[in-house]
Amino acid sequence: MGERQNTKLEAEGAEFMVLGLLLVEGLHCFKAYTNFAGYDLVALDPSTGRSARIQVKSRWATDYDRSFAIKNFDCDFVVLAALNRGYRFRRAATRAPDDGRRPPRFFCFPVEIVRAAQSATDLWGKVSLSRIDNPESYEDAWHLIQEWIGDQK
């Protein structure tokens, strides 16, 4: 497998993608730029002041193992951004004939769902989507954030 891939730019991009998607959904949202270890974005209803702290976790590879690491649960939602930028983990002989690039997918989980799915024995604090009941039901589930902050558009 070699050295660890630097995906810092892609991770930053994932945060801005989620920010943009929330804005398109009509939610007021901003990026928490520094010193907010548990979350990356804040969505809010300006009329009530109610807010949702959102942590964005991204996975670069299309062939990732459908898991992500998380250690800080100081948030209300965790959005997994599966960026699908290409193959990284499969051996060349088992890859599809293309480069593996696909449209990104976004899963919006309440933090309690993520915390319950975390492996107690994994040193990285991994959460596998296989430990979440029907994870596809959380894909593009921006309404969960809307309901949390009380924005019933």
DALINRA-V702250 format. One record per backbone hydrogen bond with DSSP energy under -0.5 kcal/mol. CO is the residue of the C=O (numbers start at 1). NH is the residue of the N-H. E is the energy in kcal/mol with one decimal. If there is no record, write none. Layout:
CO | NH | E
CO | NH | E
This chain:
5 | 7 | -0.8
7 | 11 | -2.5
8 | 12 | -2.3
9 | 13 | -2.6
10 | 14 | -2.3
11 | 15 | -1.7
12 | 16 | -1.9
13 | 17 | -2.4
14 | 18 | -2.5
15 | 19 | -2.5
16 | 20 | -2.6
17 | 21 | -2.5
18 | 22 | -2.4
19 | 23 | -2.2
20 | 24 | -2.5
21 | 25 | -1.6
22 | 27 | -2.5
23 | 26 | -1.7
28 | 44 | -2.5
30 | 42 | -2.5
31 | 33 | -0.9
36 | 39 | -1.1
40 | 32 | -2.9
41 | 54 | -2.9
42 | 30 | -2.1
43 | 52 | -2.8
44 | 28 | -0.8
44 | 46 | -0.7
45 | 48 | -0.9
45 | 49 | -2.9
50 | 45 | -2.5
52 | 43 | -2.4
53 | 76 | -2.8
53 | 77 | -2.0
54 | 40 | -3.0
54 | 41 | -2.4
55 | 57 | -0.5
55 | 79 | -2.9
57 | 81 | -3.4
59 | 83 | -2.3
59 | 84 | -0.7
60 | 85 | -2.9
61 | 64 | -1.1
66 | 129 | -3.2
68 | 127 | -3.0
71 | 73 | -0.6
73 | 75 | -2.1
76 | 111 | -2.3
77 | 55 | -2.7
78 | 80 | -0.6
78 | 109 | -2.9
79 | 57 | -2.8
79 | 81 | -0.6
80 | 82 | -0.8
80 | 107 | -2.4
81 | 59 | -2.3
81 | 83 | -1.1
82 | 105 | -2.2
84 | 102 | -2.6
86 | 62 | -2.9
86 | 63 | -0.6
91 | 94 | -1.8
91 | 95 | -0.6
92 | 95 | -1.0
99 | 87 | -1.4
105 | 82 | -2.7
106 | 140 | -2.8
107 | 80 | -2.5
107 | 109 | -0.8
109 | 78 | -2.9
110 | 113 | -1.1
110 | 114 | -1.4
111 | 115 | -2.8
112 | 116 | -2.1
113 | 117 | -1.1
114 | 118 | -0.8
115 | 118 | -0.8
117 | 128 | -0.7
122 | 125 | -1.1
125 | 70 | -1.4
126 | 119 | -2.6
127 | 68 | -2.0
128 | 131 | -2.0
129 | 132 | -1.7
132 | 135 | -0.8
134 | 137 | -1.8
135 | 138 | -1.9
136 | 139 | -1.5
138 | 108 | -2.8
138 | 141 | -1.6
140 | 142 | -1.5
141 | 144 | -1.7
142 | 145 | -0.8
142 | 146 | -2.0
143 | 147 | -2.9
144 | 148 | -1.9
145 | 149 | -2.2
146 | 150 | -0.7
146 | 151 | -2.4
150 | 152 | -1.0
151 | 153 | -1.0
